[in-house]
Amino acid sequence: MTLKEGVALYDLDIYTLGKMADSIRKELHGKKTYYNVNRHINPTNICKDICKFCAYSANRKNPNPYTMSHEEILEIVKDIAQRGIREVHIVSAHNDRVGLDWYFDIFRKIKREFPEIHIKALTAAEINFISEEYGLSVDEVLDLMVESGVDSMPGGGAEIFDEKVRDYICKGKVSSQGWLDIHEKWHERGRKSNATMLFGHIESRKHRIDHMIRLRELQNRTGGFNAFIPLVYQTENNYLKVQKRITGQEILKTMAISRIMLPNIPNIKSYWVTSTINLALVSQEFGANDLDGTIERESINSAAGANSRNGMELENFRNLIKNSGFEPVERDSLYNEI
């Protein structure tokens, strides 16, 4: 679909959109809703960049700077490994005080001690920061990731690709084209990643559709995206000062349109951390076939008001999916069913 056609989808009533998206979802996944049992680790909140929408960075409204040691991170990984958790999701701020080894040695240590753990780590924004901070090419950073044991890339840092909006909300961060180029290079190495979009702030519907189309075009070339994740902007403790929260209906419309606009990305994830678990459950009927996972602990979105700091208990998570009429299916990090 074209940009104009994509924007026009928003004019349809929510039930028509839901029906369209649900038919695509059923064709691809039936009643299956994927989840994984994972642990998020956010090792530092000290950040060189200053993004207006961020409540996590210690450089703005967060008065409690921290940086975890490798020993602290390994203790967490040891704990989750003993409990059978097989994915660790490691995303940080852009800390210019710790050195290159702090970033990469922890991956080597995790792989050496826990080779069965899937490491999902380093957003394109972090990769761009490391490249600029330490005088490495993007290719060199990506090769370091592969060498040190990173298995897949998360989709963070995409925000909104429109350059004017991006310049206002996260000036100095990786550019939109830079984000796309980094993921393309990662895919060329035979590796998978996710893609995100932050919406519900100052962007327009046109900006969202443009964002989806750029992802669709890259996916046509590489086939490297596992999932698209529309992230709902969190309004608290940041400098963007968006007064009016996005409505649930607008979130569900955007979820449905994502499924319609991105037929070549197999999974649409409703990330319950930003959308709330209730809306994530409803979104299963609006094209979403993945609700992420148990998470256990999450610091970035919860700093901006999301109710996700302590994750979700597994049996409760599965029961919520069942009670909403869908079949919970555990997956690994690359969407192989367990």
C-alpha positions, -999 to 999 in steps of 0.1 A, spaced: 0 0 0 11 36 -7 16 63 18 -17 79 9 -35 46 11 -19 39 45 -30 72 60 -65 67 46 -68 34 66 -71 56 98 -104 69 84 -120 35 86 -139 26 117 -121 5 142 -141 -27 137 -134 -27 100 -97 -22 106 -98 -49 132 -115 -74 109 -90 -67 81 -60 -71 104 -74 -102 121 -79 -120 88 -42 -115 80 -32 -126 115 -54 -158 113 -39 -166 79 -4 -163 93 -8 -176 129 -43 -188 135 -52 -183 172 -16 -187 184 -2 -159 205 36 -161 210 55 -152 242 89 -159 255 103 -163 290 130 -136 292 148 -112 314 156 -76 306 188 -61 320 194 -23 316 231 -20 328 234 18 329 214 50 327 243 74 322 239 87 287 258 110 264 227 118 244 197 138 256 164 128 241 133 148 250 111 118 254 134 98 277 128 95 314 155 68 319 187 88 313 204 102 345 212 133 326 177 147 327 149 141 353 163 108 367 185 118 397 199 84 403 228 75 380 241 39 380 263 16 361 263 -21 368 295 -42 371 300 -73 350 298 -93 382 263 -79 390 251 -87 355 265 -122 356 248 -128 389 215 -120 373 222 -142 343 233 -171 366 200 -168 384 178 -168 353 198 -197 338 192 -218 369 155 -211 365 155 -222 328 152 -187 312 170 -188 279 169 -151 267 186 -121 282 177 -87 266 205 -62 273 199 -25 264 216 5 279 220 42 277 250 56 258 276 57 285 308 74 275 326 68 308 330 30 308 351 20 278 347 -3 249 355 -35 269 327 -28 294 302 -32 265 316 -63 248 334 -83 275 301 -90 293 287 -108 262 319 -129 261 315 -138 297 279 -147 294 285 -169 264 315 -186 281 296 -194 313 260 -199 298 263 -209 261 226 -218 260 215 -183 268 204 -162 237 218 -127 239 197 -100 224 216 -68 228 227 -34 215 202 -13 196 212 5 164 214 37 185 239 21 208 259 7 179 260 42 163 272 57 197 299 30 201 311 36 165 314 74 170 327 73 206 355 48 199 364 56 163 352 23 148 332 17 117 297 3 120 310 -29 104 337 -32 130 312 -28 158 289 -54 142 318 -78 138 327 -73 175 291 -82 184 292 -114 164 327 -123 179 316 -116 214 284 -137 213 255 -114 205 228 -135 188 202 -110 177 195 -73 178 165 -56 195 146 -30 175 151 1 198 162 35 188 140 37 157 116 61 173 101 79 142 120 80 110 107 114 98 138 136 100 122 167 113 104 149 141 135 130 149 156 161 150 132 176 176 127 146 199 162 129 198 187 153 181 222 138 180 210 102 181 215 78 152 198 91 121 169 74 105 190 62 76 218 52 99 193 30 119 182 13 87 217 9 74 229 -8 106 200 -33 106 207 -40 69 243 -47 76 233 -70 105 209 -89 83 237 -93 57 256 -112 84 228 -137 85 215 -123 118 179 -114 128 166 -83 145 133 -66 154 120 -32 144 102 -6 166 82 26 162 76 51 190 42 67 185 17 88 205 38 119 209 42 147 184 42 126 152 14 125 127 -4 95 112 15 102 80 48 99 99 38 65 112 29 52 77 61 66 63 80 47 91 63 15 82 70 18 45 107 24 51 108 -8 72 88 -27 46 112 -17 19 142 -29 39 125 -62 47 119 -67 10 157 -65 5 169 -86 35 140 -105 52 159 -100 84 132 -86 107 114 -111 130 89 -87 144 75 -51 143 68 -35 176 47 -3 178 58 12 212 33 36 229 50 68 241 50 71 279 42 106 291 57 109 326 91 124 337 104 137 304 108 169 285 86 163 255 56 176 275 28 159 256 -3 169 275 -28 145 260 -23 107 261 -30 88 229 -64 70 231 -68 32 232 -87 33 200 -58 51 182 -34 25 196 -56 -4 183 -60 13 149 -22 17 146 -17 -19 156 -41 -31 130 -27 -8 103 8 -22 111 -4 -57 103 -20 -45 71 10 -23 60 37 -49 68 27 -82 52 64 -92 48 72 -89 86 59 -121 101 51 -110 136 34 -80 151 42 -76 188 20 -57 212 45 -49 238 24 -49 270 50 -29 288 40 3 269 4 -5 259 -7 -20 292 -15 -57 295 -53 -51 290 -49 -33 257 -22 -58 246 -48 -86 251 -74 -67 230 -48 -61 203 -47 -98 196 -79 -92 177 -63 -63 158 -34 -81 142 -10 -87 171 3 -123 175 30 -117 200 29 -102 235 67 -103 242 74 -121 275 76 -122 312 105 -96 313 110 -99 351 124 -65 355 123 -34 332 137 1 339 135 22 308 97 25 302 88 22 338 108 53 345 83 71 322 52 57 339 48 22 325 37 -5 350 64 -29 341 92 -26 367 87 -61 381 76 -79 349 48 -105 347 43 -139 364 44 -166 338 12 -186 347 -8 -154 350 6 -143 316 -5 -176 300 -39 -175 316 -46 -140 304 -39 -151 268 -61 -182 272 -90 -163 288 -90 -138 259 -97 -167 235 -62 -173 221 -36 -201 224 -4 -191 243 26 -206 226 61 -202 241 88 -194 215 125 -188 215 141 -156 206 140 -164 168 103 -175 169 109 -212 169 80 -228 189 91 -245 222 
